[in-house]
Amino acid sequence: MRVPMPDRPGIVGRTYLERGMPVVVLVQWKGAKAPRNVMIRRADGSWVVRPFRGLRRPKEESNA
């Protein structure tokens, strides 16, 4: 399990999109020569462990 350092930005706590729906990254970890896995919380409240690959950052809203 990996916990982000306070002075370094990490992905824990950030919101990403999974198939267009927002999810929050709760925990991240990486094994030797394995893909980075994350535990996410979906909008319905379920927690799932999945590869980080495929999660997308939501588009920034412009203040125009």
N, CA, C and O atoms as a CHARMM CRD file, in Angstrom:
* protein
*
  256
    1    1 MET  N      0.84800  -1.17300   0.00000 PROA 1      0.00000
    2    1 MET  CA     0.00000   0.00000   0.00000 PROA 1      0.00000
    3    1 MET  C      0.88700   1.22700   0.00000 PROA 1      0.00000
    4    1 MET  O      1.93500   1.24900   0.64500 PROA 1      0.00000
    5    2 ARG  N      0.46700   2.23200  -0.71800 PROA 2      0.00000
    6    2 ARG  CA     1.26100   3.44100  -0.82900 PROA 2      0.00000
    7    2 ARG  C      0.44900   4.62100  -0.31100 PROA 2      0.00000
    8    2 ARG  O     -0.70900   4.80100  -0.68700 PROA 2      0.00000
    9    3 VAL  N      1.05400   5.40900   0.54100 PROA 3      0.00000
   10    3 VAL  CA     0.41400   6.59700   1.08700 PROA 3      0.00000
   11    3 VAL  C      1.18600   7.80200   0.56900 PROA 3      0.00000
   12    3 VAL  O      2.40400   7.86200   0.73800 PROA 3      0.00000
   13    4 PRO  N      0.51100   8.76400  -0.05700 PROA 4      0.00000
   14    4 PRO  CA     1.23900   9.90800  -0.60400 PROA 4      0.00000
   15    4 PRO  C      1.84600  10.77000   0.48800 PROA 4      0.00000
   16    4 PRO  O      1.27100  10.93600   1.56400 PROA 4      0.00000
   17    5 MET  N      3.02200  11.31900   0.19100 PROA 5      0.00000
   18    5 MET  CA     3.66700  12.23800   1.11100 PROA 5      0.00000
   19    5 MET  C      2.97000  13.58800   1.00100 PROA 5      0.00000
   20    5 MET  O      2.51700  13.95000  -0.08400 PROA 5      0.00000
   21    6 PRO  N      2.87100  14.34700   2.10200 PROA 6      0.00000
   22    6 PRO  CA     2.14900  15.61700   2.06100 PROA 6      0.00000
   23    6 PRO  C      2.73500  16.61900   1.07400 PROA 6      0.00000
   24    6 PRO  O      1.99700  17.44700   0.54000 PROA 6      0.00000
   25    7 ASP  N      4.03800  16.56900   0.81700 PROA 7      0.00000
   26    7 ASP  CA     4.65600  17.55200  -0.06300 PROA 7      0.00000
   27    7 ASP  C      4.70100  17.09500  -1.52000 PROA 7      0.00000
   28    7 ASP  O      5.17300  17.83600  -2.38200 PROA 7      0.00000
   29    8 ARG  N      4.21400  15.87700  -1.80700 PROA 8      0.00000
   30    8 ARG  CA     4.22100  15.36600  -3.17600 PROA 8      0.00000
   31    8 ARG  C      2.79000  15.09200  -3.62400 PROA 8      0.00000
   32    8 ARG  O      2.02200  14.43800  -2.91800 PROA 8      0.00000
   33    9 PRO  N      2.44000  15.60100  -4.81100 PROA 9      0.00000
   34    9 PRO  CA     1.08300  15.30200  -5.29000 PROA 9      0.00000
   35    9 PRO  C      0.95500  13.82900  -5.63900 PROA 9      0.00000
   36    9 PRO  O      1.89900  13.22600  -6.15100 PROA 9      0.00000
   37   10 GLY  N     -0.18000  13.26000  -5.37200 PROA 10     0.00000
   38   10 GLY  CA    -0.43600  11.86900  -5.67800 PROA 10     0.00000
   39   10 GLY  C     -1.82300  11.71700  -6.25700 PROA 10     0.00000
   40   10 GLY  O     -2.52000  12.70500  -6.49000 PROA 10     0.00000
   41   11 ILE  N     -2.22200  10.48800  -6.48900 PROA 11     0.00000
   42   11 ILE  CA    -3.54200  10.27600  -7.06900 PROA 11     0.00000
   43   11 ILE  C     -4.60000   9.95900  -6.02200 PROA 11     0.00000
   44   11 ILE  O     -5.79400   9.99500  -6.32000 PROA 11     0.00000
   45   12 VAL  N     -4.17300   9.64800  -4.79000 PROA 12     0.00000
   46   12 VAL  CA    -5.13200   9.31900  -3.73700 PROA 12     0.00000
   47   12 VAL  C     -5.96700  10.55100  -3.41000 PROA 12     0.00000
   48   12 VAL  O     -5.43300  11.63700  -3.18400 PROA 12     0.00000
   49   13 GLY  N     -7.27800  10.36600  -3.38800 PROA 13     0.00000
   50   13 GLY  CA    -8.18800  11.46500  -3.10100 PROA 13     0.00000
   51   13 GLY  C     -8.67000  12.19800  -4.34200 PROA 13     0.00000
   52   13 GLY  O     -9.59800  13.00300  -4.26400 PROA 13     0.00000
   53   14 ARG  N     -8.05300  11.93200  -5.48100 PROA 14     0.00000
   54   14 ARG  CA    -8.46200  12.60900  -6.71100 PROA 14     0.00000
   55   14 ARG  C     -9.64300  11.89900  -7.35100 PROA 14     0.00000
   56   14 ARG  O     -9.85000  10.69900  -7.17100 PROA 14     0.00000
   57   15 THR  N    -10.41000  12.67900  -8.10600 PROA 15     0.00000
   58   15 THR  CA   -11.56100  12.14000  -8.82800 PROA 15     0.00000
   59   15 THR  C    -11.16600  11.88200 -10.27500 PROA 15     0.00000
   60   15 THR  O    -10.55500  12.72800 -10.92800 PROA 15     0.00000
   61   16 TYR  N    -11.52000  10.71200 -10.76000 PROA 16     0.00000
   62   16 TYR  CA   -11.28400  10.31200 -12.14800 PROA 16     0.00000
   63   16 TYR  C    -12.60000   9.82700 -12.73100 PROA 16     0.00000
   64   16 TYR  O    -13.59300   9.67700 -12.01900 PROA 16     0.00000
   65   17 LEU  N    -12.59400   9.58300 -14.03700 PROA 17     0.00000
   66   17 LEU  CA   -13.78000   9.05900 -14.69500 PROA 17     0.00000
   67   17 LEU  C    -13.54000   7.61800 -15.10100 PROA 17     0.00000
   68   17 LEU  O    -12.51000   7.28600 -15.68700 PROA 17     0.00000
   69   18 GLU  N    -14.50600   6.76400 -14.78200 PROA 18     0.00000
   70   18 GLU  CA   -14.50800   5.37200 -15.20300 PROA 18     0.00000
   71   18 GLU  C    -15.75900   5.19200 -16.05400 PROA 18     0.00000
   72   18 GLU  O    -16.87400   5.24100 -15.53600 PROA 18     0.00000
   73   19 ARG  N    -15.58000   4.98400 -17.34800 PROA 19     0.00000
   74   19 ARG  CA   -16.71000   4.88400 -18.27900 PROA 19     0.00000
   75   19 ARG  C    -17.64100   6.09100 -18.16400 PROA 19     0.00000
   76   19 ARG  O    -18.86000   5.95500 -18.25800 PROA 19     0.00000
   77   20 GLY  N    -17.05900   7.26700 -17.96200 PROA 20     0.00000
   78   20 GLY  CA   -17.82500   8.50400 -17.88500 PROA 20     0.00000
   79   20 GLY  C    -18.41600   8.83200 -16.52900 PROA 20     0.00000
   80   20 GLY  O    -18.98700   9.90800 -16.34900 PROA 20     0.00000
   81   21 MET  N    -18.28900   7.92000 -15.56600 PROA 21     0.00000
   82   21 MET  CA   -18.84200   8.14400 -14.23000 PROA 21     0.00000
   83   21 MET  C    -17.70800   8.48600 -13.26100 PROA 21     0.00000
   84   21 MET  O    -16.63700   7.88400 -13.33900 PROA 21     0.00000
   85   22 PRO  N    -17.92400   9.44400 -12.34600 PROA 22     0.00000
   86   22 PRO  CA   -16.85700   9.82700 -11.42400 PROA 22     0.00000
   87   22 PRO  C    -16.57700   8.74700 -10.37900 PROA 22     0.00000
   88   22 PRO  O    -17.49500   8.11900  -9.85000 PROA 22     0.00000
   89   23 VAL  N    -15.29400   8.54600 -10.09500 PROA 23     0.00000
   90   23 VAL  CA   -14.83600   7.65000  -9.03200 PROA 23     0.00000
   91   23 VAL  C    -13.73500   8.36000  -8.26600 PROA 23     0.00000
   92   23 VAL  O    -13.06200   9.23300  -8.81500 PROA 23     0.00000
   93   24 VAL  N    -13.54300   7.99800  -7.00800 PROA 24     0.00000
   94   24 VAL  CA   -12.49600   8.59100  -6.17000 PROA 24     0.00000
   95   24 VAL  C    -11.48600   7.51300  -5.83100 PROA 24     0.00000
   96   24 VAL  O    -11.85700   6.41200  -5.42200 PROA 24     0.00000
   97   25 VAL  N    -10.19500   7.82800  -6.00200 PROA 25     0.00000
   98   25 VAL  CA    -9.12500   6.88300  -5.67100 PROA 25     0.00000
   99   25 VAL  C     -8.90900   6.91400  -4.16300 PROA 25     0.00000
  100   25 VAL  O     -8.65100   7.97100  -3.58600 PROA 25     0.00000
  101   26 LEU  N     -9.01700   5.74200  -3.52500 PROA 26     0.00000
  102   26 LEU  CA    -8.85400   5.63300  -2.07700 PROA 26     0.00000
  103   26 LEU  C     -7.45300   5.17300  -1.70200 PROA 26     0.00000
  104   26 LEU  O     -6.86700   5.68500  -0.74800 PROA 26     0.00000
  105   27 VAL  N     -6.90700   4.20300  -2.45000 PROA 27     0.00000
  106   27 VAL  CA    -5.59600   3.62000  -2.16100 PROA 27     0.00000
  107   27 VAL  C     -4.93100   3.28700  -3.48600 PROA 27     0.00000
  108   27 VAL  O     -5.61100   2.92800  -4.44700 PROA 27     0.00000
  109   28 GLN  N     -3.60700   3.40100  -3.54800 PROA 28     0.00000
  110   28 GLN  CA    -2.85900   2.95800  -4.72300 PROA 28     0.00000
  111   28 GLN  C     -1.68900   2.10900  -4.28000 PROA 28     0.00000
  112   28 GLN  O     -1.14300   2.31500  -3.19700 PROA 28     0.00000
  113   29 TRP  N     -1.30400   1.16400  -5.10100 PROA 29     0.00000
  114   29 TRP  CA    -0.09400   0.37900  -4.85300 PROA 29     0.00000
  115   29 TRP  C      0.38600  -0.20900  -6.16100 PROA 29     0.00000
  116   29 TRP  O     -0.36100  -0.29000  -7.13600 PROA 29     0.00000
  117   30 LYS  N      1.64500  -0.61900  -6.16800 PROA 30     0.00000
  118   30 LYS  CA     2.26700  -1.15800  -7.36700 PROA 30     0.00000
  119   30 LYS  C      3.18700  -2.28800  -6.96600 PROA 30     0.00000
  120   30 LYS  O      4.03600  -2.13000  -6.08800 PROA 30     0.00000
  121   31 GLY  N      3.01900  -3.42900  -7.60900 PROA 31     0.00000
  122   31 GLY  CA     3.89800  -4.56600  -7.38400 PROA 31     0.00000
  123   31 GLY  C      5.05600  -4.53300  -8.36100 PROA 31     0.00000
  124   31 GLY  O      5.06000  -3.73200  -9.29600 PROA 31     0.00000
  125   32 ALA  N      6.03200  -5.39200  -8.15300 PROA 32     0.00000
  126   32 ALA  CA     7.17800  -5.46800  -9.05500 PROA 32     0.00000
  127   32 ALA  C      6.71400  -5.93900 -10.43200 PROA 32     0.00000
  128   32 ALA  O      6.13300  -7.01600 -10.56400 PROA 32     0.00000
  129   33 LYS  N      6.97000  -5.14100 -11.43300 PROA 33     0.00000
  130   33 LYS  CA     6.61400  -5.44700 -12.82100 PROA 33     0.00000
  131   33 LYS  C      5.12900  -5.72400 -13.00500 PROA 33     0.00000
  132   33 LYS  O      4.74700  -6.50400 -13.87700 PROA 33     0.00000
  133   34 ALA  N      4.31300  -5.11000 -12.21600 PROA 34     0.00000
  134   34 ALA  CA     2.86200  -5.28700 -12.33100 PROA 34     0.00000
  135   34 ALA  C      2.22800  -3.92300 -12.59100 PROA 34     0.00000
  136   34 ALA  O      2.83600  -2.90000 -12.27500 PROA 34     0.00000
  137   35 PRO  N      1.04200  -3.88300 -13.14900 PROA 35     0.00000
  138   35 PRO  CA     0.38800  -2.59300 -13.35700 PROA 35     0.00000
  139   35 PRO  C      0.01900  -1.95200 -12.02200 PROA 35     0.00000
  140   35 PRO  O     -0.16300  -2.64300 -11.01900 PROA 35     0.00000
  141   36 ARG  N     -0.08700  -0.64500 -12.02200 PROA 36     0.00000
  142   36 ARG  CA    -0.47400   0.06500 -10.81200 PROA 36     0.00000
  143   36 ARG  C     -1.94800  -0.19100 -10.56500 PROA 36     0.00000
  144   36 ARG  O     -2.78600   0.09800 -11.41900 PROA 36     0.00000
  145   37 ASN  N     -2.26100  -0.72500  -9.41500 PROA 37     0.00000
  146   37 ASN  CA    -3.64900  -0.99300  -9.03900 PROA 37     0.00000
  147   37 ASN  C     -4.12500   0.08100  -8.07000 PROA 37     0.00000
  148   37 ASN  O     -3.33700   0.66200  -7.32400 PROA 37     0.00000
  149   38 VAL  N     -5.42400   0.33100  -8.09800 PROA 38     0.00000
  150   38 VAL  CA    -6.01600   1.31800  -7.21100 PROA 38     0.00000
  151   38 VAL  C     -7.31300   0.76700  -6.65100 PROA 38     0.00000
  152   38 VAL  O     -7.98500  -0.04000  -7.29400 PROA 38     0.00000
  153   39 MET  N     -7.66300   1.20300  -5.45300 PROA 39     0.00000
  154   39 MET  CA    -8.97800   0.93700  -4.89500 PROA 39     0.00000
  155   39 MET  C     -9.77000   2.21700  -5.09100 PROA 39     0.00000
  156   39 MET  O     -9.33300   3.29800  -4.69600 PROA 39     0.00000
  157   40 ILE  N    -10.93900   2.08500  -5.70400 PROA 40     0.00000
  158   40 ILE  CA   -11.76700   3.25000  -5.98900 PROA 40     0.00000
  159   40 ILE  C    -13.11800   3.11100  -5.30500 PROA 40     0.00000
  160   40 ILE  O    -13.57200   2.01300  -4.98600 PROA 40     0.00000
  161   41 ARG  N    -13.75000   4.27100  -5.09100 PROA 41     0.00000
  162   41 ARG  CA   -15.12800   4.29900  -4.59700 PROA 41     0.00000
  163   41 ARG  C    -15.98700   4.86300  -5.72000 PROA 41     0.00000
  164   41 ARG  O    -15.77700   5.98700  -6.17600 PROA 41     0.00000
  165   42 ARG  N    -16.94600   4.07400  -6.15300 PROA 42     0.00000
  166   42 ARG  CA   -17.84600   4.48700  -7.22100 PROA 42     0.00000
  167   42 ARG  C    -18.98100   5.33100  -6.66200 PROA 42     0.00000
  168   42 ARG  O    -19.16600   5.41900  -5.44900 PROA 42     0.00000
  169   43 ALA  N    -19.73900   5.95000  -7.56100 PROA 43     0.00000
  170   43 ALA  CA   -20.83200   6.83400  -7.15900 PROA 43     0.00000
  171   43 ALA  C    -21.89600   6.10600  -6.35400 PROA 43     0.00000
  172   43 ALA  O    -22.57300   6.71800  -5.52900 PROA 43     0.00000
  173   44 ASP  N    -22.05500   4.79000  -6.58500 PROA 44     0.00000
  174   44 ASP  CA   -23.06300   4.02400  -5.83300 PROA 44     0.00000
  175   44 ASP  C    -22.56600   3.59700  -4.45500 PROA 44     0.00000
  176   44 ASP  O    -23.29300   2.93600  -3.71400 PROA 44     0.00000
  177   45 GLY  N    -21.32200   3.97200  -4.10200 PROA 45     0.00000
  178   45 GLY  CA   -20.76700   3.65800  -2.78700 PROA 45     0.00000
  179   45 GLY  C    -19.94800   2.38600  -2.73900 PROA 45     0.00000
  180   45 GLY  O    -19.32700   2.09800  -1.71700 PROA 45     0.00000
  181   46 SER  N    -19.92800   1.61100  -3.82700 PROA 46     0.00000
  182   46 SER  CA   -19.15200   0.36600  -3.82900 PROA 46     0.00000
  183   46 SER  C    -17.66400   0.66300  -3.97300 PROA 46     0.00000
  184   46 SER  O    -17.26400   1.63700  -4.61000 PROA 46     0.00000
  185   47 TRP  N    -16.85100  -0.20500  -3.36200 PROA 47     0.00000
  186   47 TRP  CA   -15.39900  -0.11000  -3.44700 PROA 47     0.00000
  187   47 TRP  C    -14.90800  -1.23800  -4.33400 PROA 47     0.00000
  188   47 TRP  O    -15.34800  -2.38100  -4.20200 PROA 47     0.00000
  189   48 VAL  N    -13.98800  -0.91100  -5.24700 PROA 48     0.00000
  190   48 VAL  CA   -13.49700  -1.88300  -6.21500 PROA 48     0.00000
  191   48 VAL  C    -11.99800  -1.70100  -6.37100 PROA 48     0.00000
  192   48 VAL  O    -11.50600  -0.57300  -6.38000 PROA 48     0.00000
  193   49 VAL  N    -11.26400  -2.80900  -6.49500 PROA 49     0.00000
  194   49 VAL  CA    -9.84300  -2.75800  -6.83600 PROA 49     0.00000
  195   49 VAL  C     -9.73300  -3.03500  -8.32600 PROA 49     0.00000
  196   49 VAL  O    -10.27300  -4.02400  -8.82300 PROA 49     0.00000
  197   50 ARG  N     -9.02900  -2.15800  -9.03800 PROA 50     0.00000
  198   50 ARG  CA    -8.88000  -2.28900 -10.47800 PROA 50     0.00000
  199   50 ARG  C     -7.56900  -1.64700 -10.92000 PROA 50     0.00000
  200   50 ARG  O     -6.96600  -0.89100 -10.15900 PROA 50     0.00000
  201   51 PRO  N     -7.12000  -1.93900 -12.14600 PROA 51     0.00000
  202   51 PRO  CA    -5.93100  -1.25400 -12.65600 PROA 51     0.00000
  203   51 PRO  C     -6.21000   0.23900 -12.83100 PROA 51     0.00000
  204   51 PRO  O     -7.32400   0.64200 -13.16800 PROA 51     0.00000
  205   52 PHE  N     -5.18500   1.04400 -12.59700 PROA 52     0.00000
  206   52 PHE  CA    -5.33000   2.48500 -12.79800 PROA 52     0.00000
  207   52 PHE  C     -5.54500   2.80200 -14.27600 PROA 52     0.00000
  208   52 PHE  O     -6.23200   3.76400 -14.62000 PROA 52     0.00000
  209   53 ARG  N     -4.95800   1.99300 -15.13600 PROA 53     0.00000
  210   53 ARG  CA    -5.08600   2.20500 -16.58000 PROA 53     0.00000
  211   53 ARG  C     -6.56400   2.24700 -16.95600 PROA 53     0.00000
  212   53 ARG  O     -7.34800   1.40700 -16.51500 PROA 53     0.00000
  213   54 GLY  N     -6.92800   3.20500 -17.75400 PROA 54     0.00000
  214   54 GLY  CA    -8.31900   3.33400 -18.17600 PROA 54     0.00000
  215   54 GLY  C     -9.09100   4.41000 -17.43100 PROA 54     0.00000
  216   54 GLY  O    -10.12400   4.87300 -17.91500 PROA 54     0.00000
  217   55 LEU  N     -8.61200   4.81500 -16.27000 PROA 55     0.00000
  218   55 LEU  CA    -9.25700   5.92700 -15.57400 PROA 55     0.00000
  219   55 LEU  C     -8.79700   7.22200 -16.23200 PROA 55     0.00000
  220   55 LEU  O     -7.62300   7.35900 -16.57600 PROA 55     0.00000
  221   56 ARG  N     -9.69300   8.15600 -16.40700 PROA 56     0.00000
  222   56 ARG  CA    -9.38600   9.41300 -17.08600 PROA 56     0.00000
  223   56 ARG  C     -9.64900  10.59100 -16.16500 PROA 56     0.00000
  224   56 ARG  O    -10.56000  10.55800 -15.33600 PROA 56     0.00000
  225   57 ARG  N     -8.84100  11.63200 -16.31900 PROA 57     0.00000
  226   57 ARG  CA    -9.07700  12.87100 -15.57000 PROA 57     0.00000
  227   57 ARG  C    -10.28200  13.57000 -16.15500 PROA 57     0.00000
  228   57 ARG  O    -10.43000  13.61600 -17.37600 PROA 57     0.00000
  229   58 PRO  N    -11.16200  14.12500 -15.30700 PROA 58     0.00000
  230   58 PRO  CA   -12.29500  14.88600 -15.85500 PROA 58     0.00000
  231   58 PRO  C    -11.78600  16.17200 -16.50100 PROA 58     0.00000
  232   58 PRO  O    -10.77200  16.73000 -16.08300 PROA 58     0.00000
  233   59 LYS  N    -12.49500  16.62800 -17.51200 PROA 59     0.00000
  234   59 LYS  CA   -12.10700  17.87600 -18.18600 PROA 59     0.00000
  235   59 LYS  C    -12.30000  19.02900 -17.23600 PROA 59     0.00000
  236   59 LYS  O    -13.26600  19.07600 -16.47400 PROA 59     0.00000
  237   60 GLU  N    -11.35600  19.97100 -17.29300 PROA 60     0.00000
  238   60 GLU  CA   -11.44300  21.18700 -16.46700 PROA 60     0.00000
  239   60 GLU  C    -12.54100  22.07700 -17.03200 PROA 60     0.00000
  240   60 GLU  O    -12.65900  22.23700 -18.24700 PROA 60     0.00000
  241   61 GLU  N    -13.33200  22.64700 -16.15200 PROA 61     0.00000
  242   61 GLU  CA   -14.37400  23.57300 -16.57200 PROA 61     0.00000
  243   61 GLU  C    -13.73200  24.93600 -16.81100 PROA 61     0.00000
  244   61 GLU  O    -12.97800  25.42900 -15.97300 PROA 61     0.00000
  245   62 SER  N    -14.03100  25.53600 -17.94600 PROA 62     0.00000
  246   62 SER  CA   -13.49300  26.86800 -18.23100 PROA 62     0.00000
  247   62 SER  C    -14.44600  27.92700 -17.71100 PROA 62     0.00000
  248   62 SER  O    -15.66500  27.76800 -17.77700 PROA 62     0.00000
  249   63 ASN  N    -13.88300  29.00300 -17.19500 PROA 63     0.00000
  250   63 ASN  CA   -14.68900  30.10300 -16.66500 PROA 63     0.00000
  251   63 ASN  C    -14.78500  31.20100 -17.71500 PROA 63     0.00000
  252   63 ASN  O    -14.26600  32.29900 -17.51800 PROA 63     0.00000
  253   64 ALA  N    -15.44100  30.91100 -18.81700 PROA 64     0.00000
  254   64 ALA  CA   -15.54100  31.87400 -19.91400 PROA 64     0.00000
  255   64 ALA  C    -16.87000  32.58700 -19.91200 PROA 64     0.00000
  256   64 ALA  O    -17.11800  33.43300 -20.77200 PROA 64     0.00000
